[in-house]
Amino acid sequence: MFPPYESLLAYWSGPELATNALIVLNLAGALALGLLVGYERSYHGRAAGMRTYGLVCMASCALTVISGYPESWYGSHNSVYMAAVDPTRVIQGIVTGVGFLGAGMIMREGFTISGLTTAASIWASSVTGVLVGVGFYMSAIFLALMCAGVMVYLSRVESFLPSRHAVAITMRFKPGFVPREDGLREIARDRGYQIAGGSLSISSEHGRQEWRFVALERSQRSGARISELAAELNAFEGIDSFQLSHARN
């Protein structure tokens, strides 16, 4: 048996697999807790939902837990590597650099934020590469499969869970028309919505007021459909123009 082959088998030895199994259990637990927190945010109409929280929590766990088993890095043949370079500093540089890359994927337009899950998946992908780099192959495979599963199937699971939709609304009123906030809140309530706290902003130009806010369903499926809201706003005498879109704030 050739020495290179023996070195390769060391990555799949009994102690290495036992360490990987423990890491996998930690990843599964972190994913479950991240999904739990993400569901709470998703239910309240926030931008970062179950997929984003699950991916970030699981990837963060992976980076933390592998630091507790340095003796198992590189197939337990890490003495030469550790003497030449400190892998933890390399990992730190990777995570920081990829974090900036992921931030570039996040876009905000008004109250709508997109790209959070893509950014989280990029960061989780870099952690998968770190696991492969230190020789935790089984953990890397599990992390990659779970990340793919979260992105592909979790949206279907979310559709069956209780949730509240949010609608970003921009209303431009006719010159001289001054709306009342309490009246607006009452109109939203009658249609199954409430104005999300801290989302209302008002601007005025040449005597025309523009109101922007996020209308959040009071309970699951209690709100009118966006097409119905558009029809009502179109018939409202004081509104000059408006814009509606599904939003996560």
Secondary structure, 3 states (H helix, E strand, C coil): CCHHHHHHHHCCCHHHHHHHHHHHHHHHHHHHHHHHHHHHHHHCCCCCCHHHHHHHHHHHHHHHHHCCCHHHHHHHCCHHHHHHCCHHHHHHHHHHHHHHHHHCCCEEECCEEECHHHHHHHHHHHHHHHHHHHCCHHHHHHHHHHHHHHHHHHHHHHHHCCCCCEEEEEEEECCCCCCCHHHHHHHHHHCCEEECCCCCEEEEECCEEEEEEEEEECCCCCCCCHHHHHHHHHHCCCEEEEEEEECCC
